[in-house]
């Protein structure tokens, strides 16, 4: 989906005529909000006897620094979802579901290539990484989500063990409100590496981790210093 969005943006630029790469160096910064989440994640044991899924959806806020061909961002995001565990033994099966929530610190670095449509409108493809450092993970009663897992397995997991590195691809657009202020819209699709809890549980049950992936929509206001 992200690839299609990038292609559409570029095609629209070509169709508009007068397209040119924005090569003038500039520095700007801004703040904004985002919505999105992780649509996958978890692990599955060998033979499918146990499967744990941990999707979530939510939003957050962020600040960014832009230097023409790169965007560095810092933010706080979080969300909630349904933790689902399915177990199958001796021909019997059962499913357990519970609400859960997570709060993350986001640190992202994206490469971008601005293409000026006209004096006020610029589009750009995006490619980069985003590290989500988990600050807390709670169950539906507000307790530490990993306490139950620690009690069962004698482990000592903490929220930080749910941290993961994301690889993201997408596109965005800037619209100049004034000479200095502009609005920025971004759409990013990402795939992530398994976190420590997923990797350990997959190893313990001789299974595999489930793909973590998600979509983010970002809207921000920026200020051009030069």
C-alpha positions, 0 to 999 in steps of 0.5 A: 500500500505504501509503495502505491501511495509513493507511486501515485505521488510521483505520477501526480507530480509528473502529470502536473508538469514543471516538476523539479527536485528541491535541491536548496538546502533548508532546516526546519522543525515542527510538532504533530500527531499520529495515529497507527499501531502494530497489526501483528506480533506474537509467536506460534509454537511448533505444530500450532499448539499455542499461538499468542497475538498482540496487536494494538492501535492508538496514537501519539505526538512527536517533534521533528527536525528536517534538513531537506533530505532527512527527518529526525523525530522524537515522540511518545505513542501508545495504544490498546488492543486485544491480547489473544492466546489460542491453545490446542492439546489432545484434540481440545482447543481454547481461546483466551482474550484480554485487553492490554495497552502499551506506551512507547518512546519513538526515535525515528530517522527517515530519508526523503527526496523532495519534489516541488510541484509548485511554490507551495506544494512539495511531495516526497518518498520516505524510507528509514527506521523507527525504534520503539522503546517500550516504556510500559505494558499494562493489562486490563486491570492496570497491572504490569502485563508481563508479571503473569508471564514472569510468574509462570516461567520464572523469567524477569521480563520488563516492558523494555523487552517489548522494544523493537526496531521498525523499517518504514516506507511511505510518502509525504507532502508539505503545503506552505501556509506562509513563507515560514510555516507549512503543514506536513502529511505523512503515510508510512507502512512498516515491518519490525524485528521481533522483540525479546519476549517474542524471540524467547517464547518462540525458542522456548516452544520451538516455534516462530515469531509472528510478523509485526507490521503496521501503518502510521498516518502523521500530521504536523506543522513545521517552521522553516529557519532557512 
